[in-house]
Amino acid sequence: MTIENCIPRAIRYSILIVGIVTLAAATSAFGEDAATRVYENKLTEIKDPKPLLADYPEFVQPVVETTRYEAPTLVDDENADLDVRAWRYCYNARGIIEMPNRLNAKHTAVIVVHPWGIDDSQGWRTPDPAGVSDMCTPEKNRLSARHTEQVIDPFLKRMRDHVGLVVYSLPQNEMPVHAKLYRSIRKTPTVAEREEGQRELKQILSNFPYRGQPLPSQLNLSKSSTVKDYFSQFPGLDASAKYEGAGFWDLPIPVIDVISVAPTDVVIYDKEGYPSLRDFLKKQGIEHVLLTGYATDMCFCKTTAGYENLSKDFNVFLVGDASLATFPSNNTPKYAQNAHISHAALDHLITQVSWIQLRKDTKTAKAD
């Protein structure tokens, strides 16, 4: 028999209640940041719900779940002017839970993870004959660019004048040409600097040979570890200088050309680390993040501006149709995107472009 079994049930419940009250009192002693409110977690079943993420079926396979619930408003800012409906999945509730959120737009940032300008007009391109980058092939890169042009850029244009910040992340340190092209957390370039940066970028990217080695024609396989030897010499993904050419990853990666980068938009760089991004966003008064970009299964979650970092300090909403997962073994990203965003929904809130509405847009959104 355990000690727990020797304590009467009523006494155990009293101890539990006292512990909860004590914890709440201790939490409030830490100041306003630790202030709490009671959230009534009332779930009301939604009858005949429509599929989720169904606006762009070329890019995202719609999410269909038998059991869906409506919950009360979760984030509820004073002077809210931005409505963001969102959902998550809960195994214990045995279904999807949807809830409204009311945000203050000026305390909200739209962040685009890794909108790489590869195989576009700027000159940085996938190396031949067997190089890989971003979505890995020129054809898949072009599909990703079409998604950026049709989904992400219109969303940025709609939100830019209302939210606190529009931010892009790139996977490098800031290079001199970046400093001329884009506003950073340190400096905003002049018009003349931007024009000079465009010319310099074009020259740098156009002068690289973009040539690597071909696929191996022969492999040396041992009888005892044939499969291991096969994959060690011919892996599924090799982004080294062997196939890319020496210096490819040292080239300045630009923001993709189908995004209309505004002078007020900010570019951050992964190698500067998450604390510098966190401190910059907080200094700008940011509390909420609408997260978009690439790739849902990789950079979108794990890099400096990925949700695993941001969700430690901000209210993060993953814009499920404004992101794409990598899609090896397929000619479409829609099934991979469905799978990865659905799994992320276990611990994060998912929204979609049409569910993010400025208050003056709401009548139009309902009519649609």
N, C-alpha and C positions, 0 to 999 in steps of 0.2 A: 504493500500500500504506500502511495506517495504522500508527501506532506499536503499537497493540494487536496487529496481525497479526505484528509482529516479535518479540513476547514469547512464548516457549514456553508451551503450555497449562498444564503442571504449575506453572510459576512464577506464572502468572496466578491459578491456584487457591490457591496458597500466600499470595499477596498478599491475596486475598479473605478467606481464613480469618483471617489476622492482623488484618485490618481489622475483622472482626466481633467478634473477641475483644477488641480494643482498645476498640471502641465499647461493648461490654458492661461492661468495666471502668470506663470513663469514666462510664457511666450510673449504676453502683452508687455512685460517689463522691458523688452528689448526695443520698444518704440513703435513708431508708425509703420515701419516696413513689415513688422510682424503682426499688425492688426488683422483680425479675422472677422468673418461674418458667417452666420449659419446659413448653409445652402440646403434648401429643401430638395433632396434628391428624389423627386417624384417622377416616375416614369409612366407615361401614358402611351399605350400602343397606337401606332399609326396604321390606319386601315388602307389597304391597297396603295402602298407607296410606289412612287416612280423610281426607276433605276437612278443611281448616283453616278456622277461623272459621265453623263451621257451626251454632253454637248459636242464633243470632238471624237467620235468613234474611230476615226482613222488613227488617232494617236493613243487613245485609252479605251480599253474594253470596259463598258459600263459595269458598275458594281451592283449586283442583285443579291439581296439577302431576305429570307422569308420573314424574319422578325425584326421590326424597327420600332423604336420608341422616340417620343418627344420628351425632352427634359426642360426644366426652367432655364432662363437666361443665366449664363455662366459668368463671363466678363461683362461688367456693367459700369462703364465710366460715367462720371458726371460730364455734362455737356457733350454727350456722344453724338457724333454725326456720321458714323460709319457702321453699317450693319454687316456682320459676318456670321452667317449661319455655318455651322460645322458639325462634324460627326466623328464618332470613334467606335471601336468594336470592344465589347466586353464578353468574355467567355462565360462569366458567372451570371450576367444578365441574359446570356444566350441570344445576343443579337446586337444590332447597331443602335447607338443612342445619338440622337440629333439634338442640338440646342442652339438657340440664338445667342449672339454676342453683340454688345453695343460698345464700340470703341471710339475714342477720340482720335480722329485722323492725324492730327499734328503730333500725336505721341506714337505714331505707327510708321514703321519702315517697310518698304518693299525691297527684298533682297533677292538678287538673281545670282545663283551659284554657277560659276564656270561657264559663262556664255562665250566660249572660245571662238575666235574668228579664224576657223580652219576651212580651207577649200572655198574661200570667198574672194571678193575682189581685192582684198588687201595684200595677197601674195603668199601668206603662210599656207602650205599645202601638204597633203599626205605624201610621204616619200615613195618613190618607185624602186624596185618592182613589188616589194612586199612589206612596206612600212605600215604602221598603224598609228592612229591618233584619234582622240575624242571618241566617237562612236565606232571607230576602227577602220571604216572604209569610206572612200569619197562618196559613194552612193548613200550610205547611211548618214554621213555628215550633212549631205544636202537635204535629206528628210528632216533631220533635226533642225536645220536652218529654216525650213518651211514651217515647222512647228513654232519656232521662235517668232517668225514674221507674222503668222496667223493668230497666235494665241498670246505670247508674252508681250511683244511690242505694243499691240493695241491696249492691253491691260495697263502697261506702264504709262502710255499716253493719257489714259482715262484717270489714273490715280496721281500722276506726278504733281499737279498743282494743288493737291489737297493733303497728301501725306507729309510727314516730317522729312523723310529722306527716301531716295531711290539709290540703292547700293548694288554694285557688282563685285564679285570676288574673282581673282585670277590666281593661278597656282604658282606664283613666283615671288621673288622680291621685286620691289619697284625698280625698274631700269630707267636710265636718263630719258629715253624716248617716251616711256609711260608718263613721266613727270611733266612732259610737254603736252601730252594728249589729254590727260584726265585729271580731274580734281581728286585729291587724295585726302587723308585725314590731316595732312600737314599744310597743303598748298592748293590754290586754285590757279591754273595757268591762264595767261592772257590769250586773247584771240590770235595774236601774232605767234605766240608759242604753240598754240594748237595747229596752226597752219604749217609751221616749221616741223612739228612733230609728225604730221601726216606725210610730208615729203620724206622725212628721214625714215619713217617706218616702211614706206613703200620701197625705198632703196635697200634697206637692210634685208627685208623679206624676199625681194626679187633676186638678190645676188646669191642666195644660198642654192647649192646644186640639187637638193632633195633627192639624193641617190644613195641607196643602201645595197646590201648584198641580196642575191636571189635566194630562194628556198634551197636547203641542202639537197643535193642529188643522191647522196649515199649516207647511210648511218651505220655505225659500228655497234652491233647488238650482241650481248652475251646470252648464252643459253639459259643461265640461271635467273636472269632479271631482264628478260626481253622487253616487257612492257615499260618497266621503269627506265631502261636505257632509251627506249623510243621517245618517251615524253621528255626526258632530260635533254635530248638532242634536238627535239622538234616540238617545243611546247605550244600550247594553245595561244599564248600571248607572250611576245617578246618585243618590248619597246626599247630595247637597248640600241646602241650605236650600230650594232650589226645590221639591222634592217632600216634604221632611221638615218644613218649617216652621222658622223661625229659633229657635234655642235647643234643638232636639230633642237634639242630641249633647252639650249641656251639662247635661242631666238626669242625676242619679245612677243609674247602672246597678246594679241589685241582682243577687244570686245568685238563680237561678230557684227558685221556691217549692216545687217537688217534691223538692228536696234538703233533707234535714234537717240544716241547718248546726248543728254542735255548738259550744259555747262555746270548746272547745280548738282548733277548726279556724281556720286562718289565711287571710286574704285579702291578696293582694299586688296591686300596681297597675302596669300596663305602663310608665307614664310615669316611674316611679321608676328604671327601668333594670335590666338583668340583674345588674350587680355587687352591688347591694343584696340581690337574691334569692339569688345565689350565696353571699354571705358569711353571710346568715342561715341557709341550709341547712347550711353547713359548721359554723357555731357550734352548731347543734342535733345535730351528729354524723351528718348524712345523707350516705350514700355511694351509694345507689341510688334511682332514681325510677321509679315505675309511672305512666306518663303517659296520661291520659284527656282527653276533652273535644272541643272544636269549634274550627274546622272542619279536618279532616285535611289539606286542600289549602292552607290559609291560616294561621290563627292558631295551630293545633296545632304547626306547624313553625317559624313565623317570628317570633312575638311574644316578649316577655320570658321567659315560661315555656315557650316552644316548644322542640322537641328540638334545633334547630340550636344554640341556646345551651347547654342543659343537658348535651348530650353532650360538651361540651368539658371538663366537670369532674366528671360523675357517670356511673355505669352506668345507662343509660336503657333501659327496656323500654316499647315502644308497645303499649298494650292495644287491639288492633285492633278488637274488637267493642264497646269502650266509647268509641268515637269515631265521628263521622259527617263525611263530606265534604259540601261544598255540591253541589247537584244541579240546576243549571239545565238546562232542556230535558227534564227527566224528572219523573215523579211519585213516584219512589222514589230513596233515596240509595244503594241497595245496590250498584249497578254502579260508581258513582263511588267509593264507599268501598273496594271491592275493588281498583280501579285504583290509587288513591292510596296505600293501605297496602302494596300489592304493590311499588310503585315505591320507597317508603321502605325496603323490606326489602333494597335493594341495599347500604345503609350503616348500617342500624339493626336491632336485634332486635325481633321482633314476638311478642307473647304474646296470650292471650285470658283472659277472666275465669275460665273453668273450669280453666285451667292454673296459676292462682295459688292455692296451697294452703298454709295454715298446717299445720305438721307434724301436729297433732292432727286435721286434716281429711283427711289423705291417704287413709285407709282408705275414708272415705265417697266421696271423689272417684273412687277406683278402682272402687268398687261401681257408681257412676253410669255 
